[in-house]
Amino acid sequence: MPALPVLFAYESTLCRFRNPDPWHAPAAYWFWHRLPDEDTIRAQVRQMHDAGIRSFQVQARLSYPIEGYLDEDYLAACRTAVGTAAELGMIVGIYDDYNWQTGHAAGRAVTGHDELRERHLFWVRIPAGASEGSLSGIRSATENLGPAAMDWHYEGGVVAWADWRVEYALVVEAVEGEQGTAAERLELVDRLDGAADRCRVHLAEPVPDGTEAIVFVSARCATSRLVNPVDPVAVDRFIEAGYQPFADALGDFFGSTVAYMFFDQPHAVYYDWAERTGDLRSAMPFHESLAVSIRERWGGRTPQVLAAVLDGDDPERLSLRAQFYEHFSGHAMETFLGKLRAWSHAHGLRQSGHEVLGHVGGWTLDAAFADWDLRVNFGLDHFGVDGYRDLTAVDAQDALVQLSPAFGDSVARHHGRGGTMVEQYFVTPPEGGAPWSGHWGLTLQELRTTAINHHLQGMRQMIFHGFYQTHGHGDDHESLRNPRFDFPPGINFEPWFVDHHPRFALESARLSEFLEPVSPQSDVAVLYPLRTVWTAGQLGEQASATGEWARALTESRVGFHLVDERDLEAAAVEEGAVRFGDHRYRALVLPAVTTLRSARSLRRLRRLTEAGVRVLVSGATPTVYQEGPQTAAEDWADLAPAVETFHAVPEAAVLRGLAARRGQTEPTLRVPAGSPVRWRGGPDTAGGFRFACFTETEGTVELLLPGGPWHIEEWEATDGTVRTLEATENPAVLRLEQNELRLLRVHRDAERASGRADTAEDSEAAAGHGTPEWSAPERLQSGWLLEIAQDAYEEAGTRRDIAVTCGWQRQGLPAYTGTADYVRQIEIDTPVPLELTLPAVAGAVIVSVNGTRVGQRAWAPYRITIPAHTLRPGRNELRIRVAPSAANRYYAGTGLRAEPEPCGLLAPPLLSHALQPPSPGASPPSSQQADRCSDSCCSTRSSPSPSRALDVVGDATAELQRH
């Protein structure tokens, strides 16, 4: 009999699995394009709820009139939205700014407060013998986003500078290969000639021979709507203008329906200019409070530090550079994020949001925003930023397996949490598509695969970007300004959304709940090379090496977390392992790490090697200490014989050798070579082990169990059922078909799962009351009609012959993307179960026979069992309703796509007949869904269910069966 606390924990997690809460169900950014009326608000909130989206954030996008943001009507509309969400038991987060990029409140924060607009530090180099220098051609990174974004960031859509000031004037000795002396000489500057787009520096005398002058000047962007993020007063004003109105309008919902504040990429704009040289590649946000803190930190060494920020690759100057970025990022985080968090906590809200991520959409640290020097945001200190959040969040780009979810989960675990929100957006078009045109061609199979892969990397909740208020207009196709092309798709305008998204959403939520109590079996810690980023920039070797290790470990199915160097000091060293927090690792990877905090870090590494922890290094090795004497190269040479050094990431066999051989000590999964199965799992909080495995193509995975007995359950994310399995051999090979997700829980106790083992209404296994053998398939190639409903947005009432060898976009309907029915008659002598297979489909399908719906599929394999009771002798109507993506509707005539995307059936359907009656004693399907928790959920035992054969290693023919 299990202990009561363990049993209670198990029952609690089972109930949450069956009825996931809004924190695990998909969420959405709700894009507002104009002021919505009450009916629209209520209808769209309910549409989200009914589709399984149980949380949202309102986002006023660029098409929303900027002058109307946060006015009385806007806030009243927000209140209606929150009130409707409260009625439906949903959660709301407050997206904290207009469009995106936290820090402007649509310009409200700086209106009447010009002195609070963003201010930046530039520098002008003047060579020996010269007496003047200039900076010109100042370029805003916002220009890359086009005119609509320039109008958003800047009043009048133009950049204009004002209030030029001299901040520092250095005279630096030019000494080859060494750190020359830098002296501060403000008196050297005679005057500045500052203009809206340039500045000229005039010196009182020529620069002495053998030196150069570096004059640091700052200017305020007189047209920017953004506040200065390193000015405490400006941040307070932003909170007053952008946060407080929500408290005034919605405060009675705070801490209940309104649960958190969410910031998005808070940063000043990045500026470059024609004459810029040096290691820092962008102007730096600046304020006198930062200047004071720099003086307090370095005093008379300030000139040396500022010179080192720009120049030098010797250890002394690199050390100063790292010190500077640590100081700058700490000041910026406390000034901006610290104030946001304090306000949120004072109002009973959690703080969430995400910073600019250079790795979004890929694996390497420089996969995105390579033209911006992110060191002058928050120093790329993602572990530090997460210290100002209560809920970790990251963003992810396109339908790719990428670093973001794993990084988010890692920084959350660093702070004693686990799991991350993932804002999912799409921006990269298919081949031949125009940039920034988005992805109206999104399929639910693509979205589901993306979500599951993110869950397996640590995602708790997907925030889809976005749910649209409108679908824009066809008058133009300007990016961002036309809602239709503002990071599409608007998921609710995809034809498959209403009928098929709820099933995906519930599966995603249940998968998230299933994984919530799991401590992942991750044996490798990858050191995030933060100090190397500070000294070498985000584009160095460490950027690619970090991504290559993360990708290779992922592809080798070796669990890992990124860890912070600050973790080393508090790490507990055990025999053969190092413990960071509550997680134990057998190996530590240094990806081209050249800078460490101090000699103490290397001493900790030596202690790890002495304890049997494997320390692996690729690429460059440490040569710089941020603090202390510069003996890193010598110290590393002494340590090098104890570490494993590689020129690049080693092959998969080496990586797999880093994982613990758990099969003898605890349950685990093992993926055979060549199998595409991905998985996540480990011990849970109820004394068992959980494993989620998934594959996009057919594959196998082995379940390894130490000495038994073990009780094995399969939790079905589709319908909430829990079934008991029996393993007669060890290891057992689980076979997964295409796009199959399987969830296993293993524990010592033989107590069966509580709760109903209800079967989904259209479950294939239940539809035929068993699993018959099937005849060879018949190709249904001819005799098809295509029918379009009378209320379709176009082509209404169409009824015409259609081929099923290619999509309808090649048969006279190149721009139609609504739902359409493929209809055909089939002849049956005696009704028996049938199996319908659709080999190739562009869209999601609902299948009906004689007016009775028999199944639906939104991802391969498109295989549906047609129960015998829905058939009759003679002619039967087979109807396949296809809902494709919206691509051809919205891209037609725009030039944004090279050709129409496929829609409909792309190959003839296949029909097979049952050759023998189903297994005797099988029960008919239940119409109940196990998607609502009730008292019986925690008190009744699961009922028997049909066996599901799974192969076993060895010659035995025994099976892992469902009882």
DODRENPA-616640 format. One line per 5 residues: their letters; for each residue x, y, z of C-alpha. Coordinates in steps of 0.02 Angstrom, whole numbers, plus 50000, padded with zeros to 5 digits. Example, Ala and Ser with C-alpha at 12.3 -4.5 7.8 and 13.67 -1.06 7.14 Angstrom:
! DODRENPA-616640
as	50615/49775/50390; 50684/49947/50357
! end
This chain:
! DODRENPA-616640
mpalp	50000/50000/50000; 50079/50167/49950; 50112/50299/50082; 49971/50425/50094; 50076/50580/50047
vlfay	50142/50492/49893; 49969/50431/49845; 49898/50605/49869; 50034/50681/49760; 49998/50552/49627
estlc	49811/50580/49630; 49837/50768/49624; 49950/50761/49471; 49830/50641/49386; 49685/50760/49410
rfrnp	49787/50906/49345; 49837/50802/49195; 49656/50768/49152; 49601/50946/49182; 49752/51058/49148
dpwha	49754/51232/49221; 49777/51393/49122; 49962/51401/49166; 49996/51247/49060; 49869/51270/48920
paayw	49921/51371/48767; 49911/51560/48782; 49908/51697/48651; 49952/51875/48616; 49786/51954/48567
fwhrl	49827/52080/48432; 49713/52232/48435; 49709/52333/48275; 49574/52456/48324; 49462/52487/48474
pdedt	49350/52333/48488; 49169/52343/48540; 49101/52241/48684; 49022/52107/48574; 49186/52079/48482
iraqv	49282/52069/48644; 49166/51942/48723; 49155/51838/48564; 49342/51830/48540; 49382/51791/48722
rqmhd	49257/51648/48713; 49331/51593/48546; 49501/51580/48629; 49429/51486/48776; 49334/51363/48667
agirs	49491/51332/48564; 49588/51283/48720; 49681/51449/48738; 49656/51486/48922; 49768/51638/48944
fqvqa	49801/51794/48843; 49889/51961/48838; 49813/52108/48745; 49937/52187/48624; 49896/52351/48537
rlsyp	49989/52332/48372; 50054/52463/48251; 49888/52476/48160; 49806/52528/48324; 49803/52720/48333
iegyl	49951/52763/48444; 49861/52912/48520; 49723/52797/48583; 49836/52680/48681; 49792/52682/48867
dedyl	49653/52810/48847; 49488/52785/48939; 49408/52688/48797; 49558/52572/48780; 49563/52535/48966
aacrt	49374/52508/48970; 49393/52381/48829; 49532/52295/48927; 49418/52287/49077; 49282/52204/48973
avgta	49410/52077/48911; 49472/52038/49086; 49296/52026/49154; 49248/51903/49018; 49405/51801/49053
aelgm	49360/51798/49238; 49189/51726/49198; 49273/51587/49100; 49408/51547/49227; 49548/51611/49117
ivgiy	49710/51700/49165; 49766/51866/49093; 49941/51938/49085; 49967/52124/49057; 50075/52153/48904
ddynw	50160/52312/48961; 50179/52420/48807; 50116/52470/48636; 50166/52354/48494; 50324/52281/48571
qtgha	50487/52337/48650; 50449/52387/48828; 50497/52563/48876; 50391/52696/48790; 50205/52677/48831
agrav	50168/52737/48653; 50265/52896/48690; 50160/52942/48842; 50310/52925/48957; 50413/53061/48870
tghde	50274/53179/48818; 50312/53338/48913; 50472/53259/48979; 50599/53278/48840; 50742/53258/48963
lrerh	50689/53076/48990; 50707/53020/48809; 50843/52894/48771; 51020/52963/48782; 51170/52875/48706
lfwvr	51358/52881/48722; 51459/52896/48560; 51645/52919/48535; 51755/53014/48416; 51935/52965/48383
ipaga	52058/53104/48341; 52233/53053/48285; 52398/53132/48336; 52424/53305/48262; 52239/53334/48227
segsl	52129/53456/48321; 51954/53403/48271; 51851/53249/48232; 51671/53206/48192; 51537/53075/48195
sgirs	51405/53066/48060; 51289/52948/47969; 51204/52895/48131; 51090/52750/48088; 50949/52678/48192
atenl	50925/52489/48192; 50738/52524/48178; 50765/52571/47995; 50779/52385/47957; 50595/52364/48005
gpaam	50533/52493/47880; 50433/52655/47883; 50295/52591/47997; 50420/52550/48134; 50508/52717/48113
dwhye	50341/52806/48138; 50316/52702/48295; 50486/52736/48374; 50508/52916/48319; 50395/53067/48313
ggvva	50380/53110/48130; 50469/52949/48084; 50642/53031/48088; 50790/53023/48206; 50850/53191/48273
wadwr	50984/53218/48405; 51000/53362/48527; 51085/53415/48687; 51260/53355/48642; 51379/53344/48790
veyal	51560/53298/48820; 51565/53156/48946; 51747/53099/48941; 51902/53153/48847; 52046/53030/48847
vveav	52222/53042/48783; 52286/52866/48754; 52467/52819/48721; 52490/52714/48566; 52598/52568/48625
egeqg	52607/52417/48509; 52542/52258/48591; 52529/52332/48765; 52406/52432/48867; 52453/52613/48843
taaer	52418/52740/48977; 52249/52827/48963; 52234/52997/49044; 52077/53102/49061; 52091/53279/48991
lelvd	51922/53363/48980; 52007/53531/48956; 52072/53470/48788; 51896/53493/48713; 51862/53670/48658
rldga	51684/53650/48595; 51555/53537/48511; 51458/53577/48355; 51308/53463/48376; 51170/53444/48249
adrcr	51017/53333/48225; 51117/53203/48130; 51301/53233/48172; 51425/53307/48291; 51596/53387/48269
vhlae	51724/53397/48409; 51847/53541/48414; 52002/53528/48524; 52093/53671/48606; 52258/53604/48537
pvpdg	52319/53464/48424; 52332/53287/48494; 52510/53255/48555; 52624/53143/48452; 52621/52959/48497
teaiv	52443/52969/48563; 52264/52978/48507; 52117/53067/48584; 51953/52977/48615; 51814/53098/48655
fvsar	51654/53019/48723; 51502/53126/48687; 51322/53094/48731; 51163/53155/48648; 50977/53142/48679
catsr	50868/53077/48539; 50745/53221/48532; 50616/53125/48429; 50624/52954/48513; 50471/52893/48605
lvnpv	50580/52778/48712; 50636/52823/48886; 50817/52816/48938; 50827/52640/49015; 50973/52683/49129
dpvav	50892/52840/49201; 50799/52796/49362; 50684/52947/49344; 50640/52899/49165; 50598/52722/49217
drfie	50488/52787/49357; 50400/52897/49230; 50376/52748/49113; 50295/52651/49255; 50184/52799/49297
agyqp	50129/52818/49116; 50127/52636/49061; 50094/52528/49214; 49988/52631/49333; 49842/52653/49211
fadal	49817/52464/49213; 49813/52465/49403; 49686/52605/49403; 49573/52515/49278; 49597/52333/49326
gdffg	49664/52335/49503; 49519/52237/49574; 49567/52091/49459; 49752/52098/49509; 49814/51941/49593
stvay	49670/51837/49528; 49620/51844/49345; 49760/51967/49307; 49909/51867/49366; 50068/51944/49297
mffdq	50152/52086/49203; 50250/52044/49047; 50393/52145/48973; 50454/52117/48796; 50631/52155/48738
phavy	50660/52311/48842; 50806/52406/48765; 50854/52572/48693; 50874/52575/48505; 51043/52520/48439
ydwae	51136/52654/48342; 51289/52643/48232; 51383/52780/48139; 51504/52798/47996; 51662/52831/48096
rtgdl	51635/52702/48232; 51783/52588/48269; 51825/52477/48415; 51760/52320/48500; 51592/52397/48551
rsamp	51480/52397/48397; 51337/52508/48456; 51313/52670/48548; 51284/52644/48734; 51133/52702/48835
fhesl	51198/52833/48956; 51146/52939/49104; 51235/53037/49239; 51185/52906/49368; 51281/52778/49267
avsir	51427/52898/49255; 51426/52921/49443; 51423/52734/49472; 51571/52711/49353; 51671/52842/49449
erwgg	51627/52760/49613; 51679/52590/49548; 51845/52636/49467; 51891/52811/49522; 52054/52863/49440
rtpqv	52059/52705/49334; 51902/52759/49240; 52001/52815/49085; 52090/52647/49076; 51923/52556/49088
laavl	51838/52659/48953; 51987/52638/48838; 51983/52450/48867; 51799/52441/48821; 51848/52497/48646
dgddp	52022/52426/48617; 52144/52292/48664; 52157/52103/48666; 52286/52079/48804; 52228/52001/48968
erlsl	52238/52163/49068; 52124/52261/48953; 52006/52113/48925; 51992/52098/49113; 51939/52279/49126
raqfy	51816/52256/48984; 51732/52111/49073; 51725/52212/49233; 51642/52355/49142; 51504/52249/49063
ehfsg	51468/52164/49227; 51448/52336/49305; 51346/52406/49161; 51227/52257/49151; 51201/52257/49340
hamet	51161/52443/49338; 51043/52424/49190; 50951/52276/49264; 50926/52354/49434; 50876/52523/49361
flgkl	50749/52453/49238; 50698/52276/49282; 50715/52304/49468; 50589/52445/49462; 50466/52345/49356
rawsh	50475/52198/49475; 50453/52308/49628; 50296/52386/49554; 50224/52217/49505; 50255/52141/49676
ahglr	50182/52293/49763; 50023/52265/49662; 50009/52078/49695; 50070/52025/49523; 50206/51910/49463
qsghe	50339/51977/49345; 50376/51894/49179; 50438/51940/49007; 50592/51912/48901; 50743/52010/48847
vlghv	50825/52015/48675; 50893/51841/48639; 51035/51829/48515; 51006/51642/48499; 50821/51652/48451
ggwtl	50778/51547/48299; 50938/51444/48305; 51070/51364/48414; 51217/51485/48412; 51223/51636/48526
daafa	51233/51749/48372; 51090/51671/48273; 50993/51836/48278; 51023/52022/48303; 51202/52004/48246
dwdlr	51208/52188/48199; 51165/52242/48377; 51292/52239/48518; 51183/52160/48650; 51313/52188/48785
vnfgl	51241/52363/48806; 51067/52295/48839; 51079/52188/48995; 51251/52121/48956; 51180/51959/48883
dhfgv	51170/51901/49064; 51016/51792/49045; 51040/51713/49216; 51047/51887/49292; 50890/51945/49201
dgyrd	50794/51794/49263; 50829/51848/49440; 50706/51991/49410; 50567/51874/49352; 50447/51761/49442
ltavd	50398/51671/49281; 50534/51634/49154; 50496/51677/48973; 50589/51667/48808; 50541/51687/48627
aqdal	50562/51561/48485; 50563/51592/48299; 50491/51480/48164; 50452/51294/48171; 50626/51239/48224
vqlsp	50706/51143/48365; 50815/51280/48441; 50908/51336/48596; 50780/51455/48671; 50668/51334/48769
afgds	50817/51239/48840; 50902/51402/48889; 50743/51466/48970; 50720/51306/49069; 50903/51315/49122
varhh	50894/51492/49191; 50731/51450/49279; 50814/51302/49364; 50959/51413/49415; 50830/51511/49516
grggt	50745/51360/49592; 50603/51351/49466; 50584/51249/49309; 50498/51267/49143; 50476/51422/49037
mveqy	50345/51516/48938; 50390/51519/48753; 50326/51659/48643; 50313/51575/48472; 50316/51680/48315
fvtpp	50349/51651/48131; 50449/51767/48020; 50553/51666/47895; 50458/51635/47732; 50475/51478/47627
eggap	50596/51478/47482; 50546/51613/47359; 50443/51709/47487; 50471/51891/47530; 50555/51934/47697
wsghw	50440/51984/47841; 50289/51909/47752; 50263/51783/47891; 50186/51612/47881; 50002/51607/47835
gltlq	50046/51432/47772; 50057/51365/47950; 49978/51193/47972; 49921/51121/48136; 50042/50975/48111
elrtt	50184/51102/48103; 50122/51195/48256; 50096/51035/48355; 50268/50969/48312; 50345/51135/48363
ainhh	50251/51137/48528; 50295/50958/48574; 50479/50986/48533; 50477/51143/48642; 50395/51045/48785
lqgmr	50531/50914/48773; 50658/51054/48794; 50577/51132/48947; 50429/51235/48887; 50285/51248/49009
qmifh	50169/51356/48904; 50168/51417/48725; 50115/51597/48697; 50061/51606/48516; 50103/51765/48423
gfyqt	49963/51800/48389; 49773/51789/48396; 49708/51926/48280; 49565/52046/48309; 49550/52068/48120
hghgd	49634/51991/47970; 49688/52158/47899; 49648/52215/47725; 49693/52181/47544; 49730/52359/47493
dhesl	49917/52341/47520; 50039/52218/47592; 50150/52333/47695; 50236/52239/47835; 50180/52282/48012
rnprf	50061/52424/47966; 49937/52309/47879; 49881/52187/48014; 49877/52048/47885; 50066/52054/47873
dfppg	50110/52092/48054; 50202/51932/48099; 50067/51818/48028; 49980/51704/48047; 49835/51762/48151
infep	49799/51588/48213; 49611/51612/48228; 49599/51656/48043; 49675/51490/47991; 49532/51383/47920
wfvdh	49580/51236/48032; 49574/51336/48195; 49394/51315/48256; 49372/51129/48226; 49548/51066/48260
hprfa	49645/51182/48375; 49552/51126/48534; 49620/50949/48516; 49798/51012/48495; 49781/51134/48639
lesar	49718/51002/48761; 49857/50883/48711; 49988/51019/48736; 49917/51064/48906; 49914/50884/48963
lsefl	50091/50855/48903; 50145/51008/49002; 50055/50949/49158; 50130/50775/49137; 50307/50846/49132
epvsp	50282/50977/49267; 50337/50870/49416; 50484/50792/49323; 50666/50823/49366; 50744/50788/49195
qsdva	50879/50656/49178; 51013/50778/49122; 51194/50730/49153; 51287/50868/49063; 51309/51049/49116
vlypl	51362/51171/48979; 51445/51326/49051; 51367/51482/48977; 51522/51583/48924; 51458/51750/48989
rtvwt	51626/51828/49030; 51696/51773/48863; 51547/51859/48780; 51592/52016/48878; 51772/52014/48820
agqlg	51752/51946/48643; 51576/52001/48597; 51425/51898/48546; 51499/51851/48376; 51653/51758/48437
eqasa	51701/51575/48434; 51610/51546/48597; 51445/51592/48513; 51457/51452/48386; 51537/51328/48506
tgewa	51396/51346/48634; 51266/51316/48500; 51360/51169/48425; 51371/51082/48593; 51188/51113/48631
ralte	51132/51051/48461; 51245/50898/48464; 51189/50847/48639; 51008/50868/48587; 51029/50765/48430
srvgf	51123/50631/48528; 50979/50624/48653; 51092/50674/48798; 51006/50786/48924; 51093/50948/48970
hlvde	51069/51116/49054; 51162/51277/49031; 51239/51335/49194; 51310/51499/49255; 51489/51520/49315
rdlea	51418/51590/49476; 51348/51416/49507; 51524/51346/49520; 51560/51435/49682; 51408/51361/49768
aavee	51418/51190/49685; 51428/51034/49793; 51559/50913/49730; 51518/50729/49750; 51606/50572/49693
gavrf	51593/50575/49505; 51470/50717/49499; 51441/50900/49535; 51278/50965/49606; 51209/51135/49555
gdhry	51057/51166/49663; 50953/51008/49663; 51025/50938/49502; 51173/50821/49482; 51289/50820/49330
ralvl	51426/50699/49277; 51508/50814/49150; 51542/51000/49128; 51573/51076/48956; 51673/51235/48924
pavtt	51629/51295/48747; 51776/51402/48689; 51782/51488/48858; 51926/51613/48865; 51875/51720/49014
lrsar	51832/51664/49190; 51790/51766/49342; 51949/51726/49439; 52076/51592/49484; 51946/51525/49604
slrrl	51845/51461/49455; 51992/51360/49392; 52022/51290/49565; 51841/51233/49568; 51867/51150/49399
rrlte	52019/51059/49467; 51914/51000/49614; 51786/50931/49492; 51915/50832/49395; 51986/50762/49556
agvrv	51812/50702/49605; 51791/50611/49439; 51682/50739/49351; 51721/50744/49166; 51771/50918/49109
lvsga	51768/50939/48920; 51833/51086/48821; 51820/51132/48638; 51907/51273/48546; 51995/51414/48637
tptvy	52041/51396/48820; 52050/51518/48967; 52179/51657/48955; 52093/51796/49054; 52031/51819/49230
qegpq	51904/51956/49256; 51971/51983/49432; 52145/51959/49504; 52318/51927/49433; 52321/51875/49250
taaed	52387/51698/49270; 52243/51609/49180; 52349/51541/49038; 52478/51466/49157; 52344/51399/49275
wadla	52254/51319/49130; 52412/51237/49069; 52428/51153/49239; 52247/51093/49233; 52244/51042/49049
pavet	52305/50861/49074; 52153/50828/49184; 52023/50887/49057; 51965/50817/48891; 52008/50937/48750
fhavp	51930/50936/48577; 51954/51048/48426; 51766/51039/48396; 51616/50952/48471; 51654/50765/48478
eaavl	51554/50631/48389; 51390/50564/48454; 51468/50408/48533; 51574/50517/48646; 51425/50624/48693
rglaa	51317/50473/48734; 51456/50414/48847; 51428/50567/48957; 51256/50504/49010; 51240/50399/49166
rrgqt	51205/50214/49143; 51042/50223/49236; 50963/50062/49180; 51037/49971/49330; 50985/50101/49458
eptlr	50827/50185/49397; 50708/50179/49248; 50762/50272/49092; 50741/50276/48904; 50873/50236/48775
vpags	50859/50285/48592; 50940/50160/48472; 51062/50229/48344; 50969/50302/48196; 50801/50314/48284
pvrwr	50722/50488/48270; 50631/50477/48437; 50657/50623/48557; 50613/50613/48741; 50615/50699/48909
ggpdt	50593/50618/49077; 50655/50577/49250; 50594/50559/49429; 50434/50646/49480; 50376/50717/49645
aggfr	50263/50568/49682; 50399/50436/49692; 50389/50378/49512; 50471/50412/49345; 50392/50495/49194
facft	50444/50491/49012; 50373/50582/48862; 50432/50525/48691; 50391/50588/48518; 50443/50564/48338
etegt	50401/50649/48175; 50436/50488/48080; 50422/50307/48136; 50549/50259/48268; 50585/50156/48423
velll	50644/50188/48599; 50694/50065/48734; 50624/50067/48910; 50757/50006/49032; 50704/49949/49205
pggpw	50814/49894/49350; 50762/49746/49455; 50574/49747/49481; 50434/49736/49507; 50384/49894/49416
hieew	50211/49961/49380; 50198/50045/49210; 50060/50162/49154; 50028/50247/48989; 49946/50418/49005
eatdg	49852/50470/48849; 49867/50656/48814; 49728/50649/48684; 49589/50593/48800; 49658/50591/48977
tvrtl	49649/50403/49001; 49777/50304/49099; 49809/50123/49052; 49911/49992/49139; 50052/49907/49043
eaten	50147/49749/49083; 50330/49722/49034; 50379/49540/49020; 50555/49573/48955; 50684/49706/48992
pavlr	50722/49815/48900; 50559/49836/48806; 50558/49919/48635; 50420/50044/48612; 50373/50076/48432
leqne	50307/50248/48387; 50220/50285/48225; 50233/50449/48132; 50195/50601/48242; 50154/50491/48391
lrllr	50171/50557/48568; 50181/50429/48709; 50183/50464/48895; 50241/50331/49018; 50244/50332/49207
vhrda	50340/50199/49301; 50338/50166/49488; 50371/50029/49614; 50199/50017/49690; 50076/49902/49605
erasg	49925/50010/49644; 49829/50046/49485; 49791/50219/49421; 49638/50303/49490; 49509/50384/49380
radta	49408/50337/49229; 49485/50256/49079; 49362/50342/48964; 49395/50328/48778; 49382/50474/48660
edsea	49223/50478/48560; 49310/50455/48393; 49450/50341/48453; 49495/50221/48315; 49526/50077/48434
aaghg	49353/50094/48505; 49267/50136/48342; 49274/49956/48283; 49264/49886/48460; 49433/49805/48432
tpews	49576/49796/48308; 49535/49689/48155; 49650/49636/48015; 49629/49738/47856; 49616/49694/47673
aperl	49734/49763/47543; 49684/49944/47515; 49576/50002/47369; 49628/50165/47286; 49482/50286/47278
qsgwl	49548/50384/47130; 49394/50433/47033; 49217/50489/47062; 49253/50635/47178; 49158/50798/47190
leiaq	49216/50955/47277; 49083/51051/47373; 49103/51224/47449; 48973/51287/47571; 48847/51420/47526
dayee	48915/51538/47658; 49097/51527/47604; 49191/51691/47587; 49212/51654/47401; 49172/51514/47279
agtrr	49010/51494/47378; 48902/51348/47324; 49034/51272/47210; 49002/51089/47166; 49119/51017/47035
diavt	49221/50866/46986; 49392/50862/47069; 49548/50756/47050; 49630/50687/47205; 49805/50674/47133
cgwqr	49847/50856/47164; 49779/51000/47266; 49634/51110/47215; 49752/51259/47195; 49807/51175/47032
qglpa	49629/51144/46976; 49559/51318/46954; 49554/51374/47136; 49725/51455/47164; 49666/51580/47295
ytgta	49531/51483/47389; 49579/51425/47564; 49414/51397/47653; 49353/51225/47699; 49292/51113/47560
dyvrq	49215/50939/47555; 49276/50797/47447; 49123/50687/47418; 49112/50512/47343; 48995/50364/47347
ieidt	49060/50195/47405; 48971/50029/47381; 48959/49908/47529; 48883/49732/47522; 48887/49696/47708
pvple	48936/49831/47833; 49103/49792/47916; 49229/49913/47991; 49329/50008/47861; 49496/50093/47874
ltlpa	49519/50255/47775; 49697/50313/47745; 49739/50480/47666; 49919/50465/47604; 49946/50650/47570
vagav	49842/50796/47631; 49873/50983/47639; 49763/51029/47786; 49662/50956/47928; 49517/50837/47894
ivsvn	49349/50785/47965; 49277/50624/47894; 49091/50587/47889; 48994/50438/47823; 48810/50455/47783
gtrvg	48806/50616/47883; 48887/50541/48038; 49055/50608/48089; 49177/50464/48115; 49343/50549/48146
qrawa	49458/50695/48122; 49644/50717/48096; 49755/50870/48085; 49922/50781/48069; 49989/50623/47990
pyrit	49953/50481/47989; 49783/50525/47919; 49706/50356/47959; 49528/50340/48021; 49423/50187/48064
ipaht	49244/50192/48003; 49132/50091/48120; 49017/49963/48041; 48863/50039/48123; 48883/50199/48020
lrpgr	48872/50101/47857; 48727/50022/47765; 48716/49894/47624; 48728/49978/47454; 48781/50158/47422
nelri	48860/50259/47561; 48916/50440/47555; 49096/50470/47607; 49133/50652/47644; 49308/50719/47684
rvaps	49308/50900/47740; 49478/50980/47718; 49532/51140/47806; 49697/51200/47730; 49807/51343/47783
aanry	49757/51522/47739; 49912/51556/47635; 49835/51568/47462; 49696/51683/47519; 49811/51813/47596
yagtg	49962/51802/47481; 49865/51799/47316; 49912/51947/47209; 50041/52016/47331; 50200/51947/47255
lraep	50249/51886/47429; 50246/51705/47374; 50321/51627/47218; 50170/51512/47191; 50013/51451/47278
epcgl	50035/51328/47420; 49952/51155/47412; 49772/51137/47472; 49665/50981/47492; 49696/50799/47449
lappl	49860/50770/47359; 49846/50581/47330; 49701/50458/47310; 49626/50398/47476; 49646/50214/47519
lshal	49504/50108/47588; 49526/49939/47675; 49395/49818/47741; 49401/49719/47903; 49442/49537/47864
qppsp	49384/49467/48031; 49272/49526/48170; 49352/49625/48311; 49414/49538/48467; 49271/49472/48575
gaspp	49221/49559/48732; 49279/49731/48679; 49170/49866/48750; 49084/49996/48644; 49158/50170/48647
ssqqa	49114/50290/48785; 49050/50459/48735; 49122/50538/48891; 49287/50633/48886; 49408/50628/49031
drcsd	49440/50813/49015; 49350/50871/49170; 49406/50829/49346; 49272/50762/49462; 49263/50672/49628
sccst	49270/50506/49538; 49431/50559/49454; 49521/50534/49618; 49426/50383/49685; 49389/50253/49552
rssps	49504/50127/49470; 49539/50124/49285; 49441/49999/49184; 49521/49868/49074; 49565/49922/48898
psral	49621/49834/48738; 49801/49773/48727; 49929/49870/48628; 50072/49762/48568; 50250/49824/48589
dvvgd	50404/49728/48538; 50532/49667/48664; 50720/49649/48647; 50774/49469/48622; 50701/49316/48538
atael	50551/49305/48651; 50383/49346/48576; 50320/49419/48738; 50239/49589/48730; 50224/49744/48835
qrh	50035/49743/48849; 49894/49845/48913; 49790/49745/49037
! end
